[in-house]
Amino acid sequence: MNGPAVPFARDWTRRLAGVADFALRRITGDFTVDPESGFDPEFNQAVLMPLARALYREWFRVRLRGIENIPPDGAALVVANHSGVLPLDALMLQVGLLDQHPAHRNLRLLGADLVYSVPVLRTLARKSGHVPASPPEAERLLGAGEIVGVFPEGFKGIGKPFSKRYQLQRFGRGGFARTALRTATTIVPCAIVGAEEIYPMIADWQQLASRLGLPYFPITPLFPWFGPLGAIPLPSKWVIEFCDPVRTDGFAPDQWEDHDVIAELAGKVKDTIASKIDELLAERGPAFGR
């Protein structure tokens, strides 16, 4: 009886010691925050990522592949499809890279302006390493050798109806391709399957969305009918795969200004993601169940 209890007690002792050590450092100011973005790596790993990790491992049972396509060091631009009403796909991508990459790399996500207009959300986003989605911010991070994540579909992807699930929306104006060319950064296309089913959006209450200043207001089979319970994501099965890298260092220095080159590069990345999504959907099978 005492055998299993000893490791359990030791585990909890280590956890409590870690919490106490974390709290002491916060009180004494013995921690580092990126002065330009507000990124707080310790707070992110100790507070924010454990919450996302519970969803990643237990709720969505994420399978992540292709991690070898993320470099061990230096810059890369991860370009992924976006869906699910709420940006949980961004968090799953972030915790997956942190936990499963051999170097435990942080993913610095580019977020929409709406995120930074909400006080509490803005603070949490910055502490977790997110930055506003602007070319100067992206170039600054890439220049510092960071892994940067971008979702070119934006709200058109995350807020599309369930009837259009896994149909990629317009990839903006190719801004990510321009940034990659301008900085000679490798692009890593990323396909995410599973997020489309967490909040099946059957309607968009546009009038209420306009009043609230939101791009959409989702109506799902459970929300808003069941109140806060309706906001619990459905436990779909997820697969995330980092595809083969697309190098940009072979382009001429001035080609980041060529609209045809940008469109071709953006189209190549989009087609890669679309093809991989089809593969992963066939492999995964039903969205729910074991």
N, C-alpha and C positions, 0 to 999 in steps of 0.2 A: 504493500500500500504506500510505503514511504518513497519507493523508487521513483515513480513518475512525478510525484509531488515536488521532489527536489529540483529537477530541471525547470519545472513550471515556476517555482518560487524564484529561482535564479534569473529566469527570463524577465519576470516582472521587476525584480530588483534592478536589473540592468536598464529596463525601460524607465523606471522611476528616477534612477540616477541620471539618465540622459535628459529627462524632462527638467530636473533640477538644475543641471549644468546649462541647458538652453536658457532657462529662466534667469539664471545668474548673469549670463552673458548679455541678455537683453537689458537687464537692470543696469549693469555697469557700462554698457555701450561697447562691449568688446566684440563687435561684429562689423562686417564690411558691406556697404551698399554702393552700387554703381551711382555716382553722383549725377550722371547724365540721364539715366533712364529710371532710377529708383529700384532696380533689380536687387533683391535681397536673397542671395542663394541659400543662406542658412534657413531663413523663414520659409522659403519655398519648399525646401527638402524636409523640414521638420513639421510644418503645419499644413501646407496646401497639398503637396503631393501625396501624403498618406490618405487624404480624403478621396482623391482621384484614384489612388491605387486600389481602394476597396471596390470601386466600380469596375475598374480594369480587370481585376483578377476574379472577383466573386460574382459580379452582376452580369457583365458583358462577356466574360471569359475570353478575353481578346487573345487571338493568335497573331503574333507579329513576326514577319519574315523579311528577309533582305537587309537585315541590319548591317551586313558587311558592305553595303553600298553607301553607308554613311562613313566618311573618313575618320580615322582615329584622332586627327587634329586638323586645324585649319578650317577655312570657310566652305560652306555649301548652302545651296538654296533649295529647301524642300518645298515642292509644289504639290498640293493635294486637292482632291475633290472635297466639297463641303455640303453637309446636309444635317437634318435632324431637328429643326426648329430652334433648339438651343445649341451653342457650340461645344457640346461635349466631345465631339470628334477632335477638337483642338487639344483638349485636356488629355484625352487618351493617347494622342500622338506624343504629347509632351512627357507623360509618365512612362510610356513605353520606351522612348529613346533614353530617358534618364536611367531606367532600371535595367534595360537589356543590352545597351551598348557597352562594350568592354571598357570604354573610357568614361561611362556614365555622363554623357554630354547633355548639356542643357539646350533645349530648343527655344529660341527667341522668336516668339510669334508676333506677326504683324496684325494688329487689331483694328477694327472699324472705329471711326470717330465717336459713334454712339457709346461705345464702352467707356470712353474717357469723359463723357458728359454726366455720368452717374458717379457721385462722390465716393461711395464705398467700393463700388465695382472698379472704379478707376484706380484706387489705392491697391486693391488686391491684384489687379492686372499688372500694374507696374512692379509690385513686389515679386510676382511670379515670373518676371522677365519679359512680359509683353510690352510692345511699343506701338505707337500709332503707325498705321500703314501709310508711310510716305517714303519716297525714294531716298531723301537724305538720311532718314533713320535706318533704312535697309542697308544703304551703302556704308554707313558708319559701323554697323554691326559686322557686316561682311569684311570690312577693312580690318576689323579687330580679330578676325579669324573665328567668328561665331557660326553656329548652325542656325539659319534663319528659316522660319516656316511661313508660308503664305497660302491663302485660299482664294484664288483669282475669281471664283464665282461670287464671292461675297454673299450679300443677303438674297440674291436671286437663287443661289444654291441652297442655302440653309432654310429659306422660307418658301420653297416650292411645294405644291400640293403632292400628296401621296401618290396620286395617279401618274406623276412624272418622276417617280423614284428611280434613281440610278441613271437618269438622263442628264448628262452634263449641260449646264447652262453656259452662257457666254463667258469666256475667260477675260473679262474686262477689255482693256485696249492693249494688252500685251505688256503691261508695265513690268511684270516680273522678268520677262525676257529682255527688256531693255536694261534693267538693273543688272542682270547676269552678264550681259554683253559688256556693259560699261565697266564692270569690275572684274571681268574674266573669271567669273565664278561658275563652278560646276553646278548644274541643276540635277536634283534627284526627284523624279516624278514619284508620287505616292498615291496608291489606291486604297480607299477605306470602304469596306463593306460592313454594314450593320447599323450605322447611324440612321439610315432612312426609316427604320422601323420603330425607333424609340418613342416618337411622338407622331403617329400617322395624321398628318394635317389634311382634313377633309374639306375645310373651308377657311377663308380669311375674312375676318370681320374688319373691313377696311375703314369704316366710319369710326369705330373705336380706336383703331390703330392711329388714325390721323389725329384724334383728340389727345392721345397719349404721346404723340410724337414718335411712334414706332414704325418701322418699315412694313410690318404686318402684325396681326393679332390672330394667333392660331386657334382654330376650333378642331379638336380631336375627338375620338369616341369617348374619352374620359375627361377632357378639359374643355370648358370650365365647369362642367356638370357636377363633378365630384370634388370641387374645390382644390385644396392643397394636395389631396390624394391623387387627383388627376394630373398633377405635375410630376409624379414619380415616373421616370422613364421605364418603358417596357424592357424586359431582360432579353434583348435580341443577342444572337451570336455574332461576334465581330471577327473580321480578318483584316489586318493591315499589312500591306507589302510595299517596301521601298524597291522601286524598279531600278533597272540599270541606269547609271548616271549619264547625263548628256553634257558633254564637255563644251565649253565656249571659248577656250583659249586659242582655238585655231582661226578665229575670225579676225578680220582687220580691225585696228583700233577705232576707226570711224564708223563701223557698221552698226553700232548701237543707235545711230541716227537714221538708219535705213528702214523705212516702214515695212518694206517687203521682207527683209531679213527677219525683222521682229515678228511679223505675222507668221512666217514659215516656222520659226523656232517655237513660238507659242502653240501653233497648230500641232507640231510634232509632239510636244509634251502632252497636250490635251488628248491626242489620239492614243498615246501610250497609256495614259491613265484609263481611258474609256475601254481599251482592249483588256487591260488587266482587271478592271471591274467585272467585265463579262466572265472572265476566267474564274475569278474568286466567287462570283455568285453561283456558278455551276458547281464549283467544288464544295461550297458551304452547304448548299441545299436549303431546307426550311430554315426560316429565320429564328424559330423558337424550338425549344426542346433540347435534348442532349446532343 
